[in-house]
Amino acid sequence: MPVTLERKSIVSATLDEVWKRVVHPDGINYELAPFIRMTVPRKLNGQTIDDVELGRFVCRSWFLLFGVLPATFRTVPVR
């Protein structure tokens, strides 16, 4: 017989507040920590994923293992 596990979390924030955190580079790095950190170019300081035009080149981001060792980089387009 299969076993089903369910886990729920109660978040004391509105959906808009959560979304603003999720699409911000600080929120992305919070989710990746402590194993990986994603770099963000200075020209994008203060911007979020919601602020960029869809379908255009956004940036090249390095993914740093433990926040310091370059592991790989990604060219980030938004589709």
mmJSON file of the N, C-alpha and C atoms, coordinates in Angstrom:
{"data_MODEL":{"atom_site":{
"group_PDB":["ATOM","ATOM","ATOM","ATOM","ATOM","ATOM","ATOM","ATOM","ATOM","ATOM","ATOM","ATOM","ATOM","ATOM","ATOM","ATOM","ATOM","ATOM","ATOM","ATOM","ATOM","ATOM","ATOM","ATOM","ATOM","ATOM","ATOM","ATOM","ATOM","ATOM","ATOM","ATOM","ATOM","ATOM","ATOM","ATOM","ATOM","ATOM","ATOM","ATOM","ATOM","ATOM","ATOM","ATOM","ATOM","ATOM","ATOM","ATOM","ATOM","ATOM","ATOM","ATOM","ATOM","ATOM","ATOM","ATOM","ATOM","ATOM","ATOM","ATOM","ATOM","ATOM","ATOM","ATOM","ATOM","ATOM","ATOM","ATOM","ATOM","ATOM","ATOM","ATOM","ATOM","ATOM","ATOM","ATOM","ATOM","ATOM","ATOM","ATOM","ATOM","ATOM","ATOM","ATOM","ATOM","ATOM","ATOM","ATOM","ATOM","ATOM","ATOM","ATOM","ATOM","ATOM","ATOM","ATOM","ATOM","ATOM","ATOM","ATOM","ATOM","ATOM","ATOM","ATOM","ATOM","ATOM","ATOM","ATOM","ATOM","ATOM","ATOM","ATOM","ATOM","ATOM","ATOM","ATOM","ATOM","ATOM","ATOM","ATOM","ATOM","ATOM","ATOM","ATOM","ATOM","ATOM","ATOM","ATOM","ATOM","ATOM","ATOM","ATOM","ATOM","ATOM","ATOM","ATOM","ATOM","ATOM","ATOM","ATOM","ATOM","ATOM","ATOM","ATOM","ATOM","ATOM","ATOM","ATOM","ATOM","ATOM","ATOM","ATOM","ATOM","ATOM","ATOM","ATOM","ATOM","ATOM","ATOM","ATOM","ATOM","ATOM","ATOM","ATOM","ATOM","ATOM","ATOM","ATOM","ATOM","ATOM","ATOM","ATOM","ATOM","ATOM","ATOM","ATOM","ATOM","ATOM","ATOM","ATOM","ATOM","ATOM","ATOM","ATOM","ATOM","ATOM","ATOM","ATOM","ATOM","ATOM","ATOM","ATOM","ATOM","ATOM","ATOM","ATOM","ATOM","ATOM","ATOM","ATOM","ATOM","ATOM","ATOM","ATOM","ATOM","ATOM","ATOM","ATOM","ATOM","ATOM","ATOM","ATOM","ATOM","ATOM","ATOM","ATOM","ATOM","ATOM","ATOM","ATOM","ATOM","ATOM","ATOM","ATOM","ATOM","ATOM","ATOM","ATOM","ATOM","ATOM","ATOM","ATOM","ATOM","ATOM","ATOM","ATOM","ATOM"],
"id":[1,2,3,4,5,6,7,8,9,10,11,12,13,14,15,16,17,18,19,20,21,22,23,24,25,26,27,28,29,30,31,32,33,34,35,36,37,38,39,40,41,42,43,44,45,46,47,48,49,50,51,52,53,54,55,56,57,58,59,60,61,62,63,64,65,66,67,68,69,70,71,72,73,74,75,76,77,78,79,80,81,82,83,84,85,86,87,88,89,90,91,92,93,94,95,96,97,98,99,100,101,102,103,104,105,106,107,108,109,110,111,112,113,114,115,116,117,118,119,120,121,122,123,124,125,126,127,128,129,130,131,132,133,134,135,136,137,138,139,140,141,142,143,144,145,146,147,148,149,150,151,152,153,154,155,156,157,158,159,160,161,162,163,164,165,166,167,168,169,170,171,172,173,174,175,176,177,178,179,180,181,182,183,184,185,186,187,188,189,190,191,192,193,194,195,196,197,198,199,200,201,202,203,204,205,206,207,208,209,210,211,212,213,214,215,216,217,218,219,220,221,222,223,224,225,226,227,228,229,230,231,232,233,234,235,236,237],
"type_symbol":["N","C","C","N","C","C","N","C","C","N","C","C","N","C","C","N","C","C","N","C","C","N","C","C","N","C","C","N","C","C","N","C","C","N","C","C","N","C","C","N","C","C","N","C","C","N","C","C","N","C","C","N","C","C","N","C","C","N","C","C","N","C","C","N","C","C","N","C","C","N","C","C","N","C","C","N","C","C","N","C","C","N","C","C","N","C","C","N","C","C","N","C","C","N","C","C","N","C","C","N","C","C","N","C","C","N","C","C","N","C","C","N","C","C","N","C","C","N","C","C","N","C","C","N","C","C","N","C","C","N","C","C","N","C","C","N","C","C","N","C","C","N","C","C","N","C","C","N","C","C","N","C","C","N","C","C","N","C","C","N","C","C","N","C","C","N","C","C","N","C","C","N","C","C","N","C","C","N","C","C","N","C","C","N","C","C","N","C","C","N","C","C","N","C","C","N","C","C","N","C","C","N","C","C","N","C","C","N","C","C","N","C","C","N","C","C","N","C","C","N","C","C","N","C","C","N","C","C","N","C","C","N","C","C","N","C","C"],
"label_atom_id":["N","CA","C","N","CA","C","N","CA","C","N","CA","C","N","CA","C","N","CA","C","N","CA","C","N","CA","C","N","CA","C","N","CA","C","N","CA","C","N","CA","C","N","CA","C","N","CA","C","N","CA","C","N","CA","C","N","CA","C","N","CA","C","N","CA","C","N","CA","C","N","CA","C","N","CA","C","N","CA","C","N","CA","C","N","CA","C","N","CA","C","N","CA","C","N","CA","C","N","CA","C","N","CA","C","N","CA","C","N","CA","C","N","CA","C","N","CA","C","N","CA","C","N","CA","C","N","CA","C","N","CA","C","N","CA","C","N","CA","C","N","CA","C","N","CA","C","N","CA","C","N","CA","C","N","CA","C","N","CA","C","N","CA","C","N","CA","C","N","CA","C","N","CA","C","N","CA","C","N","CA","C","N","CA","C","N","CA","C","N","CA","C","N","CA","C","N","CA","C","N","CA","C","N","CA","C","N","CA","C","N","CA","C","N","CA","C","N","CA","C","N","CA","C","N","CA","C","N","CA","C","N","CA","C","N","CA","C","N","CA","C","N","CA","C","N","CA","C","N","CA","C","N","CA","C","N","CA","C","N","CA","C","N","CA","C","N","CA","C","N","CA","C","N","CA","C"],
"label_alt_id":[null,null,null,null,null,null,null,null,null,null,null,null,null,null,null,null,null,null,null,null,null,null,null,null,null,null,null,null,null,null,null,null,null,null,null,null,null,null,null,null,null,null,null,null,null,null,null,null,null,null,null,null,null,null,null,null,null,null,null,null,null,null,null,null,null,null,null,null,null,null,null,null,null,null,null,null,null,null,null,null,null,null,null,null,null,null,null,null,null,null,null,null,null,null,null,null,null,null,null,null,null,null,null,null,null,null,null,null,null,null,null,null,null,null,null,null,null,null,null,null,null,null,null,null,null,null,null,null,null,null,null,null,null,null,null,null,null,null,null,null,null,null,null,null,null,null,null,null,null,null,null,null,null,null,null,null,null,null,null,null,null,null,null,null,null,null,null,null,null,null,null,null,null,null,null,null,null,null,null,null,null,null,null,null,null,null,null,null,null,null,null,null,null,null,null,null,null,null,null,null,null,null,null,null,null,null,null,null,null,null,null,null,null,null,null,null,null,null,null,null,null,null,null,null,null,null,null,null,null,null,null,null,null,null,null,null,null],
"label_comp_id":["MET","MET","MET","PRO","PRO","PRO","VAL","VAL","VAL","THR","THR","THR","LEU","LEU","LEU","GLU","GLU","GLU","ARG","ARG","ARG","LYS","LYS","LYS","SER","SER","SER","ILE","ILE","ILE","VAL","VAL","VAL","SER","SER","SER","ALA","ALA","ALA","THR","THR","THR","LEU","LEU","LEU","ASP","ASP","ASP","GLU","GLU","GLU","VAL","VAL","VAL","TRP","TRP","TRP","LYS","LYS","LYS","ARG","ARG","ARG","VAL","VAL","VAL","VAL","VAL","VAL","HIS","HIS","HIS","PRO","PRO","PRO","ASP","ASP","ASP","GLY","GLY","GLY","ILE","ILE","ILE","ASN","ASN","ASN","TYR","TYR","TYR","GLU","GLU","GLU","LEU","LEU","LEU","ALA","ALA","ALA","PRO","PRO","PRO","PHE","PHE","PHE","ILE","ILE","ILE","ARG","ARG","ARG","MET","MET","MET","THR","THR","THR","VAL","VAL","VAL","PRO","PRO","PRO","ARG","ARG","ARG","LYS","LYS","LYS","LEU","LEU","LEU","ASN","ASN","ASN","GLY","GLY","GLY","GLN","GLN","GLN","THR","THR","THR","ILE","ILE","ILE","ASP","ASP","ASP","ASP","ASP","ASP","VAL","VAL","VAL","GLU","GLU","GLU","LEU","LEU","LEU","GLY","GLY","GLY","ARG","ARG","ARG","PHE","PHE","PHE","VAL","VAL","VAL","CYS","CYS","CYS","ARG","ARG","ARG","SER","SER","SER","TRP","TRP","TRP","PHE","PHE","PHE","LEU","LEU","LEU","LEU","LEU","LEU","PHE","PHE","PHE","GLY","GLY","GLY","VAL","VAL","VAL","LEU","LEU","LEU","PRO","PRO","PRO","ALA","ALA","ALA","THR","THR","THR","PHE","PHE","PHE","ARG","ARG","ARG","THR","THR","THR","VAL","VAL","VAL","PRO","PRO","PRO","VAL","VAL","VAL","ARG","ARG","ARG"],
"label_asym_id":["A","A","A","A","A","A","A","A","A","A","A","A","A","A","A","A","A","A","A","A","A","A","A","A","A","A","A","A","A","A","A","A","A","A","A","A","A","A","A","A","A","A","A","A","A","A","A","A","A","A","A","A","A","A","A","A","A","A","A","A","A","A","A","A","A","A","A","A","A","A","A","A","A","A","A","A","A","A","A","A","A","A","A","A","A","A","A","A","A","A","A","A","A","A","A","A","A","A","A","A","A","A","A","A","A","A","A","A","A","A","A","A","A","A","A","A","A","A","A","A","A","A","A","A","A","A","A","A","A","A","A","A","A","A","A","A","A","A","A","A","A","A","A","A","A","A","A","A","A","A","A","A","A","A","A","A","A","A","A","A","A","A","A","A","A","A","A","A","A","A","A","A","A","A","A","A","A","A","A","A","A","A","A","A","A","A","A","A","A","A","A","A","A","A","A","A","A","A","A","A","A","A","A","A","A","A","A","A","A","A","A","A","A","A","A","A","A","A","A","A","A","A","A","A","A","A","A","A","A","A","A","A","A","A","A","A","A"],
"label_entity_id":["1","1","1","1","1","1","1","1","1","1","1","1","1","1","1","1","1","1","1","1","1","1","1","1","1","1","1","1","1","1","1","1","1","1","1","1","1","1","1","1","1","1","1","1","1","1","1","1","1","1","1","1","1","1","1","1","1","1","1","1","1","1","1","1","1","1","1","1","1","1","1","1","1","1","1","1","1","1","1","1","1","1","1","1","1","1","1","1","1","1","1","1","1","1","1","1","1","1","1","1","1","1","1","1","1","1","1","1","1","1","1","1","1","1","1","1","1","1","1","1","1","1","1","1","1","1","1","1","1","1","1","1","1","1","1","1","1","1","1","1","1","1","1","1","1","1","1","1","1","1","1","1","1","1","1","1","1","1","1","1","1","1","1","1","1","1","1","1","1","1","1","1","1","1","1","1","1","1","1","1","1","1","1","1","1","1","1","1","1","1","1","1","1","1","1","1","1","1","1","1","1","1","1","1","1","1","1","1","1","1","1","1","1","1","1","1","1","1","1","1","1","1","1","1","1","1","1","1","1","1","1","1","1","1","1","1","1"],
"label_seq_id":[1,1,1,2,2,2,3,3,3,4,4,4,5,5,5,6,6,6,7,7,7,8,8,8,9,9,9,10,10,10,11,11,11,12,12,12,13,13,13,14,14,14,15,15,15,16,16,16,17,17,17,18,18,18,19,19,19,20,20,20,21,21,21,22,22,22,23,23,23,24,24,24,25,25,25,26,26,26,27,27,27,28,28,28,29,29,29,30,30,30,31,31,31,32,32,32,33,33,33,34,34,34,35,35,35,36,36,36,37,37,37,38,38,38,39,39,39,40,40,40,41,41,41,42,42,42,43,43,43,44,44,44,45,45,45,46,46,46,47,47,47,48,48,48,49,49,49,50,50,50,51,51,51,52,52,52,53,53,53,54,54,54,55,55,55,56,56,56,57,57,57,58,58,58,59,59,59,60,60,60,61,61,61,62,62,62,63,63,63,64,64,64,65,65,65,66,66,66,67,67,67,68,68,68,69,69,69,70,70,70,71,71,71,72,72,72,73,73,73,74,74,74,75,75,75,76,76,76,77,77,77,78,78,78,79,79,79],
"pdbx_PDB_ins_code":[null,null,null,null,null,null,null,null,null,null,null,null,null,null,null,null,null,null,null,null,null,null,null,null,null,null,null,null,null,null,null,null,null,null,null,null,null,null,null,null,null,null,null,null,null,null,null,null,null,null,null,null,null,null,null,null,null,null,null,null,null,null,null,null,null,null,null,null,null,null,null,null,null,null,null,null,null,null,null,null,null,null,null,null,null,null,null,null,null,null,null,null,null,null,null,null,null,null,null,null,null,null,null,null,null,null,null,null,null,null,null,null,null,null,null,null,null,null,null,null,null,null,null,null,null,null,null,null,null,null,null,null,null,null,null,null,null,null,null,null,null,null,null,null,null,null,null,null,null,null,null,null,null,null,null,null,null,null,null,null,null,null,null,null,null,null,null,null,null,null,null,null,null,null,null,null,null,null,null,null,null,null,null,null,null,null,null,null,null,null,null,null,null,null,null,null,null,null,null,null,null,null,null,null,null,null,null,null,null,null,null,null,null,null,null,null,null,null,null,null,null,null,null,null,null,null,null,null,null,null,null,null,null,null,null,null,null],
"Cartn_x":[0.844,0.0,0.903,0.653,1.462,1.247,2.298,2.259,2.28,1.405,1.359,1.735,2.703,3.111,2.696,2.229,1.83,2.473,2.993,3.614,3.061,2.692,2.156,2.99,3.07,3.755,2.802,2.813,2.016,2.971,2.691,3.538,2.778,3.412,2.736,3.063,2.727,2.927,1.872,1.622,0.657,1.319,0.516,1.028,1.938,1.557,2.386,3.746,3.769,5.033,5.939,5.363,6.144,6.696,5.868,6.309,7.46,7.362,8.424,9.751,9.707,10.92,11.464,10.58,10.975,11.645,11.212,11.763,12.948,13.315,14.44,15.725,16.86,18.11,18.441,18.137,18.391,17.575,16.334,15.475,15.948,16.406,16.928,18.161,19.075,20.28,19.97,18.941,18.529,18.116,17.398,16.956,18.122,19.136,20.28,21.295,21.322,22.31,22.135,23.186,24.56,25.464,24.935,25.783,26.142,25.241,25.467,25.023,25.742,25.329,25.378,24.389,24.318,24.722,25.628,26.019,24.994,24.92,24.023,24.825,24.872,25.62,25.096,26.0,25.634,24.537,24.532,23.524,22.103,21.977,20.658,20.32,21.185,20.894,19.522,18.747,17.426,16.339,16.704,15.705,15.352,14.211,13.772,13.466,13.136,12.755,11.551,10.665,9.481,9.814,11.011,11.373,11.984,12.312,12.996,12.021,12.397,11.558,11.683,10.566,10.568,11.239,12.003,12.61,13.926,14.446,15.723,16.801,18.066,19.201,19.179,19.347,19.327,20.734,21.441,22.78,23.451,24.697,25.422,25.693,25.293,25.458,26.366,27.283,28.126,27.428,27.557,27.078,28.307,28.386,29.57,29.306,30.104,29.986,30.437,29.6,29.828,30.045,29.545,29.596,30.897,31.91,33.211,33.856,33.649,34.302,33.446,33.932,33.137,32.88,31.621,31.252,30.812,29.987,29.494,28.899,28.604,27.88,26.746,25.762,24.588,24.303,23.98,23.443,21.959,21.455,20.073,19.177,18.436,17.386,16.071,15.159,13.826,12.916,12.214,11.324,9.893],
"Cartn_y":[-1.174,0.0,1.255,2.22,3.432,4.317,4.999,5.926,7.346,8.195,9.587,10.473,11.335,12.303,13.685,14.48,15.842,16.776,17.882,18.874,20.239,21.009,22.346,23.369,24.54,25.657,26.837,27.509,28.722,29.896,30.75,31.912,33.151,33.914,35.118,36.329,36.201,37.288,37.149,38.256,38.214,37.577,37.171,36.601,37.595,38.871,39.905,40.036,39.99,40.099,38.906,37.722,36.525,36.61,37.011,37.105,38.097,39.259,40.262,39.696,38.837,38.221,37.145,36.352,35.238,35.713,36.821,37.292,38.245,38.558,39.451,38.615,39.096,38.337,37.916,38.756,38.378,37.154,37.094,35.952,34.691,34.845,33.704,33.143,34.024,33.572,32.987,33.478,32.911,31.449,31.179,29.808,28.901,29.434,28.633,28.395,29.27,29.215,27.955,27.491,28.014,27.412,26.556,25.819,26.594,27.427,28.153,29.602,30.492,31.897,32.302,33.025,33.494,34.968,35.31,36.713,37.467,38.757,39.629,40.883,41.258,42.45,43.711,44.638,45.898,46.656,46.562,47.302,46.828,45.662,45.134,45.332,46.048,46.309,46.949,46.418,46.964,46.432,45.642,45.098,43.667,43.225,41.852,41.216,39.948,39.252,39.935,40.482,41.166,42.444,42.989,44.277,44.182,42.986,42.866,42.506,42.899,42.635,41.165,40.521,39.118,38.917,37.833,37.476,38.154,38.98,39.64,39.115,39.274,38.895,39.733,39.091,39.813,39.977,38.875,38.957,37.59,37.578,36.33,36.27,35.185,35.024,33.844,34.076,33.001,32.329,31.03,30.27,29.86,30.343,30.156,29.107,28.046,26.986,27.52,27.343,27.871,29.384,30.035,31.488,32.065,31.21,31.745,31.04,29.751,29.006,28.986,29.585,29.568,28.125,27.761,26.408,26.389,27.331,27.422,28.809,29.161,30.4,30.118,30.958,30.825,32.171,32.119,33.286,33.259,34.329,34.335,35.125,34.415,35.089,34.869,35.761,35.56,35.231,34.139,33.701,33.882],
"Cartn_z":[0.0,0.0,0.0,-0.92,-0.979,0.256,0.619,1.746,1.193,1.679,1.258,2.439,2.199,3.214,2.754,3.664,3.337,4.339,3.831,4.7,4.329,5.314,5.07,5.821,5.245,5.889,5.934,7.046,7.179,7.052,6.099,5.836,6.265,7.134,7.636,6.759,5.489,4.532,3.452,2.779,1.676,0.451,-0.49,-1.731,-2.446,-2.468,-3.106,-2.42,-1.099,-0.354,-0.648,-0.702,-1.002,-2.425,-3.38,-4.768,-4.913,-4.254,-4.335,-3.843,-2.848,-2.32,-3.268,-3.836,-4.691,-5.972,-6.546,-7.821,-7.659,-6.43,-6.16,-6.02,-6.531,-6.402,-4.969,-3.991,-2.594,-2.198,-2.66,-2.362,-3.059,-4.303,-5.052,-4.341,-3.944,-3.254,-1.882,-1.237,0.045,-0.138,-1.222,-1.503,-1.87,-2.535,-2.959,-1.838,-0.846,0.24,1.071,1.678,1.707,0.654,-0.205,-1.139,-2.394,-2.867,-4.123,-3.955,-4.633,-4.705,-6.166,-6.616,-7.993,-8.03,-8.937,-9.061,-9.899,-9.665,-10.426,-10.785,-12.069,-12.466,-11.775,-11.534,-10.867,-11.592,-12.928,-13.692,-13.369,-12.751,-12.393,-10.92,-10.181,-8.764,-8.598,-7.689,-7.423,-8.33,-9.345,-10.257,-9.867,-10.348,-10.118,-11.469,-11.443,-12.668,-13.313,-12.501,-13.028,-13.789,-13.589,-14.189,-15.583,-16.032,-17.321,-18.431,-19.636,-20.809,-21.208,-21.43,-21.82,-23.17,-23.314,-24.575,-24.893,-24.0,-24.277,-23.345,-23.764,-22.933,-21.665,-20.545,-19.275,-18.73,-18.542,-17.983,-18.047,-17.674,-17.462,-15.964,-15.343,-13.903,-13.603,-12.678,-12.188,-11.014,-10.951,-9.804,-9.008,-7.781,-6.958,-5.883,-5.91,-4.921,-3.564,-2.576,-1.221,-1.232,-2.263,-2.347,-2.851,-3.128,-3.535,-4.725,-4.908,-5.974,-7.237,-8.335,-9.565,-10.02,-10.141,-10.543,-12.004,-12.384,-13.756,-13.945,-15.175,-15.409,-16.361,-16.328,-17.188,-17.836,-19.111,-19.782,-19.504,-18.931,-18.451,-19.396,-20.243,-21.005,-20.286,-20.459,-19.897,-21.058,-20.951,-22.038,-21.633],
"occupancy":[1.0,1.0,1.0,1.0,1.0,1.0,1.0,1.0,1.0,1.0,1.0,1.0,1.0,1.0,1.0,1.0,1.0,1.0,1.0,1.0,1.0,1.0,1.0,1.0,1.0,1.0,1.0,1.0,1.0,1.0,1.0,1.0,1.0,1.0,1.0,1.0,1.0,1.0,1.0,1.0,1.0,1.0,1.0,1.0,1.0,1.0,1.0,1.0,1.0,1.0,1.0,1.0,1.0,1.0,1.0,1.0,1.0,1.0,1.0,1.0,1.0,1.0,1.0,1.0,1.0,1.0,1.0,1.0,1.0,1.0,1.0,1.0,1.0,1.0,1.0,1.0,1.0,1.0,1.0,1.0,1.0,1.0,1.0,1.0,1.0,1.0,1.0,1.0,1.0,1.0,1.0,1.0,1.0,1.0,1.0,1.0,1.0,1.0,1.0,1.0,1.0,1.0,1.0,1.0,1.0,1.0,1.0,1.0,1.0,1.0,1.0,1.0,1.0,1.0,1.0,1.0,1.0,1.0,1.0,1.0,1.0,1.0,1.0,1.0,1.0,1.0,1.0,1.0,1.0,1.0,1.0,1.0,1.0,1.0,1.0,1.0,1.0,1.0,1.0,1.0,1.0,1.0,1.0,1.0,1.0,1.0,1.0,1.0,1.0,1.0,1.0,1.0,1.0,1.0,1.0,1.0,1.0,1.0,1.0,1.0,1.0,1.0,1.0,1.0,1.0,1.0,1.0,1.0,1.0,1.0,1.0,1.0,1.0,1.0,1.0,1.0,1.0,1.0,1.0,1.0,1.0,1.0,1.0,1.0,1.0,1.0,1.0,1.0,1.0,1.0,1.0,1.0,1.0,1.0,1.0,1.0,1.0,1.0,1.0,1.0,1.0,1.0,1.0,1.0,1.0,1.0,1.0,1.0,1.0,1.0,1.0,1.0,1.0,1.0,1.0,1.0,1.0,1.0,1.0,1.0,1.0,1.0,1.0,1.0,1.0,1.0,1.0,1.0,1.0,1.0,1.0,1.0,1.0,1.0,1.0,1.0,1.0],
"B_iso_or_equiv":[0.0,0.0,0.0,0.0,0.0,0.0,0.0,0.0,0.0,0.0,0.0,0.0,0.0,0.0,0.0,0.0,0.0,0.0,0.0,0.0,0.0,0.0,0.0,0.0,0.0,0.0,0.0,0.0,0.0,0.0,0.0,0.0,0.0,0.0,0.0,0.0,0.0,0.0,0.0,0.0,0.0,0.0,0.0,0.0,0.0,0.0,0.0,0.0,0.0,0.0,0.0,0.0,0.0,0.0,0.0,0.0,0.0,0.0,0.0,0.0,0.0,0.0,0.0,0.0,0.0,0.0,0.0,0.0,0.0,0.0,0.0,0.0,0.0,0.0,0.0,0.0,0.0,0.0,0.0,0.0,0.0,0.0,0.0,0.0,0.0,0.0,0.0,0.0,0.0,0.0,0.0,0.0,0.0,0.0,0.0,0.0,0.0,0.0,0.0,0.0,0.0,0.0,0.0,0.0,0.0,0.0,0.0,0.0,0.0,0.0,0.0,0.0,0.0,0.0,0.0,0.0,0.0,0.0,0.0,0.0,0.0,0.0,0.0,0.0,0.0,0.0,0.0,0.0,0.0,0.0,0.0,0.0,0.0,0.0,0.0,0.0,0.0,0.0,0.0,0.0,0.0,0.0,0.0,0.0,0.0,0.0,0.0,0.0,0.0,0.0,0.0,0.0,0.0,0.0,0.0,0.0,0.0,0.0,0.0,0.0,0.0,0.0,0.0,0.0,0.0,0.0,0.0,0.0,0.0,0.0,0.0,0.0,0.0,0.0,0.0,0.0,0.0,0.0,0.0,0.0,0.0,0.0,0.0,0.0,0.0,0.0,0.0,0.0,0.0,0.0,0.0,0.0,0.0,0.0,0.0,0.0,0.0,0.0,0.0,0.0,0.0,0.0,0.0,0.0,0.0,0.0,0.0,0.0,0.0,0.0,0.0,0.0,0.0,0.0,0.0,0.0,0.0,0.0,0.0,0.0,0.0,0.0,0.0,0.0,0.0,0.0,0.0,0.0,0.0,0.0,0.0,0.0,0.0,0.0,0.0,0.0,0.0],
"pdbx_formal_charge":[null,null,null,null,null,null,null,null,null,null,null,null,null,null,null,null,null,null,null,null,null,null,null,null,null,null,null,null,null,null,null,null,null,null,null,null,null,null,null,null,null,null,null,null,null,null,null,null,null,null,null,null,null,null,null,null,null,null,null,null,null,null,null,null,null,null,null,null,null,null,null,null,null,null,null,null,null,null,null,null,null,null,null,null,null,null,null,null,null,null,null,null,null,null,null,null,null,null,null,null,null,null,null,null,null,null,null,null,null,null,null,null,null,null,null,null,null,null,null,null,null,null,null,null,null,null,null,null,null,null,null,null,null,null,null,null,null,null,null,null,null,null,null,null,null,null,null,null,null,null,null,null,null,null,null,null,null,null,null,null,null,null,null,null,null,null,null,null,null,null,null,null,null,null,null,null,null,null,null,null,null,null,null,null,null,null,null,null,null,null,null,null,null,null,null,null,null,null,null,null,null,null,null,null,null,null,null,null,null,null,null,null,null,null,null,null,null,null,null,null,null,null,null,null,null,null,null,null,null,null,null,null,null,null,null,null,null],
"auth_seq_id":[1,1,1,2,2,2,3,3,3,4,4,4,5,5,5,6,6,6,7,7,7,8,8,8,9,9,9,10,10,10,11,11,11,12,12,12,13,13,13,14,14,14,15,15,15,16,16,16,17,17,17,18,18,18,19,19,19,20,20,20,21,21,21,22,22,22,23,23,23,24,24,24,25,25,25,26,26,26,27,27,27,28,28,28,29,29,29,30,30,30,31,31,31,32,32,32,33,33,33,34,34,34,35,35,35,36,36,36,37,37,37,38,38,38,39,39,39,40,40,40,41,41,41,42,42,42,43,43,43,44,44,44,45,45,45,46,46,46,47,47,47,48,48,48,49,49,49,50,50,50,51,51,51,52,52,52,53,53,53,54,54,54,55,55,55,56,56,56,57,57,57,58,58,58,59,59,59,60,60,60,61,61,61,62,62,62,63,63,63,64,64,64,65,65,65,66,66,66,67,67,67,68,68,68,69,69,69,70,70,70,71,71,71,72,72,72,73,73,73,74,74,74,75,75,75,76,76,76,77,77,77,78,78,78,79,79,79],
"auth_comp_id":["MET","MET","MET","PRO","PRO","PRO","VAL","VAL","VAL","THR","THR","THR","LEU","LEU","LEU","GLU","GLU","GLU","ARG","ARG","ARG","LYS","LYS","LYS","SER","SER","SER","ILE","ILE","ILE","VAL","VAL","VAL","SER","SER","SER","ALA","ALA","ALA","THR","THR","THR","LEU","LEU","LEU","ASP","ASP","ASP","GLU","GLU","GLU","VAL","VAL","VAL","TRP","TRP","TRP","LYS","LYS","LYS","ARG","ARG","ARG","VAL","VAL","VAL","VAL","VAL","VAL","HIS","HIS","HIS","PRO","PRO","PRO","ASP","ASP","ASP","GLY","GLY","GLY","ILE","ILE","ILE","ASN","ASN","ASN","TYR","TYR","TYR","GLU","GLU","GLU","LEU","LEU","LEU","ALA","ALA","ALA","PRO","PRO","PRO","PHE","PHE","PHE","ILE","ILE","ILE","ARG","ARG","ARG","MET","MET","MET","THR","THR","THR","VAL","VAL","VAL","PRO","PRO","PRO","ARG","ARG","ARG","LYS","LYS","LYS","LEU","LEU","LEU","ASN","ASN","ASN","GLY","GLY","GLY","GLN","GLN","GLN","THR","THR","THR","ILE","ILE","ILE","ASP","ASP","ASP","ASP","ASP","ASP","VAL","VAL","VAL","GLU","GLU","GLU","LEU","LEU","LEU","GLY","GLY","GLY","ARG","ARG","ARG","PHE","PHE","PHE","VAL","VAL","VAL","CYS","CYS","CYS","ARG","ARG","ARG","SER","SER","SER","TRP","TRP","TRP","PHE","PHE","PHE","LEU","LEU","LEU","LEU","LEU","LEU","PHE","PHE","PHE","GLY","GLY","GLY","VAL","VAL","VAL","LEU","LEU","LEU","PRO","PRO","PRO","ALA","ALA","ALA","THR","THR","THR","PHE","PHE","PHE","ARG","ARG","ARG","THR","THR","THR","VAL","VAL","VAL","PRO","PRO","PRO","VAL","VAL","VAL","ARG","ARG","ARG"],
"auth_asym_id":["A","A","A","A","A","A","A","A","A","A","A","A","A","A","A","A","A","A","A","A","A","A","A","A","A","A","A","A","A","A","A","A","A","A","A","A","A","A","A","A","A","A","A","A","A","A","A","A","A","A","A","A","A","A","A","A","A","A","A","A","A","A","A","A","A","A","A","A","A","A","A","A","A","A","A","A","A","A","A","A","A","A","A","A","A","A","A","A","A","A","A","A","A","A","A","A","A","A","A","A","A","A","A","A","A","A","A","A","A","A","A","A","A","A","A","A","A","A","A","A","A","A","A","A","A","A","A","A","A","A","A","A","A","A","A","A","A","A","A","A","A","A","A","A","A","A","A","A","A","A","A","A","A","A","A","A","A","A","A","A","A","A","A","A","A","A","A","A","A","A","A","A","A","A","A","A","A","A","A","A","A","A","A","A","A","A","A","A","A","A","A","A","A","A","A","A","A","A","A","A","A","A","A","A","A","A","A","A","A","A","A","A","A","A","A","A","A","A","A","A","A","A","A","A","A","A","A","A","A","A","A","A","A","A","A","A","A"],
"auth_atom_id":["N","CA","C","N","CA","C","N","CA","C","N","CA","C","N","CA","C","N","CA","C","N","CA","C","N","CA","C","N","CA","C","N","CA","C","N","CA","C","N","CA","C","N","CA","C","N","CA","C","N","CA","C","N","CA","C","N","CA","C","N","CA","C","N","CA","C","N","CA","C","N","CA","C","N","CA","C","N","CA","C","N","CA","C","N","CA","C","N","CA","C","N","CA","C","N","CA","C","N","CA","C","N","CA","C","N","CA","C","N","CA","C","N","CA","C","N","CA","C","N","CA","C","N","CA","C","N","CA","C","N","CA","C","N","CA","C","N","CA","C","N","CA","C","N","CA","C","N","CA","C","N","CA","C","N","CA","C","N","CA","C","N","CA","C","N","CA","C","N","CA","C","N","CA","C","N","CA","C","N","CA","C","N","CA","C","N","CA","C","N","CA","C","N","CA","C","N","CA","C","N","CA","C","N","CA","C","N","CA","C","N","CA","C","N","CA","C","N","CA","C","N","CA","C","N","CA","C","N","CA","C","N","CA","C","N","CA","C","N","CA","C","N","CA","C","N","CA","C","N","CA","C","N","CA","C","N","CA","C","N","CA","C","N","CA","C","N","CA","C","N","CA","C","N","CA","C"],
"pdbx_PDB_model_num":[1,1,1,1,1,1,1,1,1,1,1,1,1,1,1,1,1,1,1,1,1,1,1,1,1,1,1,1,1,1,1,1,1,1,1,1,1,1,1,1,1,1,1,1,1,1,1,1,1,1,1,1,1,1,1,1,1,1,1,1,1,1,1,1,1,1,1,1,1,1,1,1,1,1,1,1,1,1,1,1,1,1,1,1,1,1,1,1,1,1,1,1,1,1,1,1,1,1,1,1,1,1,1,1,1,1,1,1,1,1,1,1,1,1,1,1,1,1,1,1,1,1,1,1,1,1,1,1,1,1,1,1,1,1,1,1,1,1,1,1,1,1,1,1,1,1,1,1,1,1,1,1,1,1,1,1,1,1,1,1,1,1,1,1,1,1,1,1,1,1,1,1,1,1,1,1,1,1,1,1,1,1,1,1,1,1,1,1,1,1,1,1,1,1,1,1,1,1,1,1,1,1,1,1,1,1,1,1,1,1,1,1,1,1,1,1,1,1,1,1,1,1,1,1,1,1,1,1,1,1,1,1,1,1,1,1,1]
}}}
